[in-house]
């Protein structure tokens, strides 16, 4: 089941800001949420707790449920590369993840909503499944009838774009369109997670 509560609380639980919005809140309150958050020590967590938290961070960062993450883990195991890296690549090539990376949405939650509401196309066809796995060469864009909406007007001006667009994407913000030019490799994916701890969690 996906978490639907306050998103900044997840960053405080994880110990790192998981979204852009969380950065300033996290700087003001860099301790776990709750009545006893200030008194909670992250140092007292055992090996299992550390691995579990890293798995949860991965889940929260990509906004996927436990069931979905387990399914992606099983898929990663069947791929020829290192399972932890393959897991991250699978999560990164989800449609919602790429819409965020390309700067068409301010957060993973907004990206999911835009897709679910039918505003996003893949190769010219509407796709309303945030978990859709994009293949190299596919072109993602915003439906013509949706381009006048305020969030997409902002996106066309580069408001949501990071300073550096990942090398595996070719993005045209003015046209509200981007292409996955190649399969990402782990070194190109900047996430605050140590996937080896996730591997150890699932391999225990």
FENJO-V954171 format. One record per backbone hydrogen bond with DSSP energy under -1.0 kcal/mol. NH is the residue of the N-H (numbers start at 1). CO is the residue of the C=O. Records with the same first field share a line. If there is no record, write none. Layout:
NH: CO, CO
This chain:
11: 7
12: 8
13: 9
14: 10
15: 11
23: 20
26: 22
27: 23
28: 24
29: 25
37: 34
45: 42
50: 46
51: 47
52: 48
53: 49
54: 50
55: 51
56: 52
57: 53
58: 54
59: 55
60: 56
61: 57
62: 58
64: 59
69: 65
70: 66
71: 67
72: 68
73: 69
74: 70
75: 71
76: 72
77: 73
79: 76
86: 82
87: 83
88: 84
89: 85
90: 86
91: 87
92: 88
93: 89
94: 91
95: 132
96: 130
98: 94
99: 95
100: 96
101: 97
102: 98
103: 100
104: 99
111: 107
112: 108
113: 109
114: 110
115: 111
116: 112
117: 113
118: 115
119: 114
121: 141
122: 125
123: 139
125: 122
127: 120
132: 129
134: 93
137: 180
138: 135
140: 178
141: 121
142: 176
143: 119
146: 143
149: 146
153: 149
154: 150
155: 151
156: 152
158: 155
159: 154
169: 166
170: 179
172: 177
176: 173
177: 172
178: 140
179: 170
180: 138
181: 168, 179
182: 168
188: 185
189: 186
193: 191
197: 194
199: 195
200: 196
201: 197
202: 198
203: 199
